[in-house]
């Protein structure tokens, strides 16, 4: 009888140990899940200021971050615009438009609003649309991110029929400043890391400065 009771007691002890181990395992698994969720939430909250400013190799990640900003929220992700996007669509979508034919500006106030926000270190976004002489559209999204204090340019050349396959892409660049530059009596809106006045123009690249528009 005592042996039987002992056997039952041993069994109970083993069951308790097993339940305890199972509980520890469950707690550990829960902890891993919570840590994974926290990491995912942390990554989702990661802004441009936390990204590596020395490289734009991970283009998709950069683009995702740019179009997740509140400032860009009023505009459709440039990657999702239809290929037959037209001038009339750009007018409807409140874009700043420059027609190369007569240098007329549509929604010029957007240019002034963007640069005023930039001057006050407020995050700002503007979509610039230009028409080529053939009537094709070139679209450039410009985001000033106040947290990283950087300007990001996303340029969509995929609608320009006269570019090579290698040039007909969506590209992304970053700049430190935005301003106006006058040369030979012509005033232009430029983004730059090195101002044209301070560099050899023959050796300059689009990483140094970029013309966004010729101003009237």
C-alpha positions, 0 to 999 in steps of 0.5 A: 500500500505504501509503495502504491502511495509512493508511486502515486506521489512520485507521479504527481511530482513528475507531473508538477515538474513537467507543468512547471517546465511547460509554463517556463517554456510558454513564458519564454515563448511569449517573451520572444513573441513580445520582443519580436513585436517590439522590434517590428514596431520599432522598425515601423517607427524608424524615420529617415533620421535613423537611416544611414545617410551615407548610402541610398543603395537600399532604394526601396527602403528609402522610398517606403520611408519617404512616402510614409511621412505625413508630409507626403500623405496628400500625394500618391506614391510615385511608384503607383502613378499610372504610366499614362499620367498626364498634365491634366492629372498633375493639375488635379493632384495639386502639383507644381508644374513647369511647362517648357513650352512657355515657361508658365507655372501652375500652382506657383504658391506651392513653391513659395509654401515649400521654401517657407517651411524649409526656411523655418525647419518644418517638414515639407513636401512638393511634387514638381512636374515638368513637360518635355518638348515632346510633351512627356512628363518628368516627375520629381518629389522633393521632401525636406525632413526636419528630423534629419535636416536633409532634402530627399529628391525622388525623380521619375524619368520612366515617362520620358520616351527619349531616354535610354533603358538605363536612364528611364528609372525612378532614382533617389538622391539627397541634398543639404540645401535648397535655394535659388541661383542666378547665372547669365541672367537666368534664375533657377531653383536648385538643390545642392550639397555643393553650391555651383558658385563654389565648385568647378561646373565641368567636374560637377555631378548631380550629387553636387547640385540639381536643377529643379526649375528655371524661375521666371 
